[in-house]
Structure formats: C-alpha cells, structure tokens
Amino acid sequence: MSLNFRFAVVSDLHIALPHTIWDHPSRFHLVEVSIPAFESAIEHLAQLDLDFLLLPGDLTQHGEPENHIWVQKRLAKLPFPVYVVPGNHDVPVLMADKQSIAFADFPNYYRQFGYDDPKQLYYTQQLLPGVRLIGLNSNFFNEQGQQVGRLDSRQLRWLEEVLAAASDELVLVMVHHNVVEHIPQQSRHPIGNRYMLENAPQLLQMLQRYGVKLVFTGHLHVQDVACSQGVYDITTGSLVSYPHPYRVLEFQRDNYGREWLQILSHRVESVPDFPNLQELSRQWMGDRSFPFLVKLLTQHPLNLPLAQAEELAPSLRDFWATIADGDALLDYPHFPQKVRRYIQTYGAIATGGTPTLIDNNSTLLLTMSQESEFRSQKVIHNS
C-alpha cells in the first residue's frame, strides 16, 4: 500500500525566558536566541502543510516551570500535531526544586503532545493510518542519584509489547539520547559517551528484530545521520547552537513496497537582535572551545601531553562548529600524523576515502537496510 507524509524535526530548543537565563561565560548554548529562533523555525514550518512535528527533547534550558509552560502554550497554537519527549535539561532533578520541575511531572505539561497517560514518561501514538510513533524516555536516575541516558527495564518490556502489536505499521521512534554512534567510538569516548544510551545495544537489537528503521534523536547538538544494524539514527542539531538547524522530512512508499525518506535541512539565519546569527554563533562556539579541545586532545585515545594539546588547540577552534554543521571535511596537514588521522575520523569520509555528504540533504532508501550498504543507499541532494 502506498504511503506519503511530510513532517519536521526541531530539537534541543532550550527555551529560556529572559529572566531564567544564567550568565555563564563558558556556556556553549546561545539561549538568548531560543525563543526568536523557534519562532523563526515554526513560521517557516507553518507554511509547509506538515502532517506532524517531532521535538526530541531539551525543550527548556533547565526544566524551569515557567519555560515548560511557555513551550506548552506555544505548541498548542501550532497548526499541526506536535509530539515531544523529555531531554536531560527538561527533567534534571528527581524531585522538584526551586529551579526545575520534578522528573515525574513532565507528562503533565505535555498531555496534548503525546502523553495521554500523565503517569508514564513514554508513550505510543498513531500518527496516521499505518504510521505509529513511539516516544521514549531516556532519562534515568541511578542509585547515586545521577542522571544518565538509559531505558529502564519496565520501559523496555513495554516497548517490546508495543512493537509486537505494531507489526503491520510503520514505526518511528523518538528518544533524546543517541542510539547509534555519531562520533568515533562514542559509547566509549570520555566526552561523547554521556550523549549515548547506556543500553543502546539492547535497544538496537530489539528495533532490528521488529524491523524498525527510523529513530530521531537530539542531545548531541550536531547534524548527523548514522546507521547500525539497519537502524538509522537521525540526530538533529540545536536551535540554540551553531548552525541553528531543523529538518523537513518526507516519507514515501510506492505500490511495490519500496520505501525512502527524503531529508532536507534548514537553518535559522538571523533573528531580530542577532542579524548575523550564523557568523556570530560560530564565533561564540569557537571562543568557548579551548577547554573542550584540550580535554579532547589529552584524553583517550590521543592522550597528548598537556603542553602539546594547548599548542594544537587554537588551530582547532572551529572543529566542533564544523562537526555540528554536518558533512564535515576535516584535515590539519601540519598536525602530527597520529593527531591528523584521528581528527579526520570525525569527517564525512566513506571507507573508500571519498567524501560522503549525507547529514543534511539526502534520501535514505529504506528497502536496502544492510549496514554494509549504508553509503550506497543514498541519493544525494546537495544544497
């Protein structure tokens, strides 16, 4: 049966009303633009006849009640259905404090946006005939009270029941933490692992078993498409971090059962108080990158001496902005060979050594789901 629908993904809004903004000199998030950037994105999306909008978490900057209320009220005015899941910033504490809502209170703010059962932080909704969304909660508080990315055992049991009952439907999964690695060895990387689900292999195995191919994530603040075991993790960058992107996607299935997903990426170019947002934001990120870069260079796997890392770091000033942009092409020929090769692994280079620009504008041919064919599955549309 043929199927065609269009939707959008806007991630990591980090909505912060002016009086809730913290003035941290080192913060990467340009939260001053959170509200006007979101307004700019939805002004565009409202013109596109969308079937629905997905928001994969970090709707607010620090889980403030007033910011959740602002998001709730604004989403209610949109001309298309909206579905959300919590990010780590939305539920940073188990019990409510002077700043943030309680972990369990998140569904109460978003009953119109997926949460029919306010006692459960995950849900499933039928989006269209034959199309089902599963919204997962990847925020877990361990025995030490630390917030980590993990699906608890009860949620996994529930998920398997839902997947078993949805065998005749196209299933889309939305979760905040990454399910597939988007940077080299992300699950074991001392910087990148906190953006991954701790039990991602278990989830991937289940999704593969039930033929789920599309997962939409956020959290990492980069534009990237990754694949493992036939499951695509499409992560979308943040509206408050360079390059302030969002995505418009169109799914199609023809009468022969062939399926594909077209991905088109857009970015907020300017907002009233930041007319040169792209340039300023890239500079903002570069100005704050030195401590992050030193950590990257001195930790595993490079383990460079501190003095050498501090010498190389200024040349990498735009490294993370380039990664966040998607389709990164990275080379630093003046670096020591070991460092040069490691930095290149973050780039959009296929195994054969050729650039493969797939992160922003591409078409995934979903009927060919072998990971070994990942790079050949795409009809590239560069813009």
Disulfide bonds with the S-S distance in Angstrom:
none
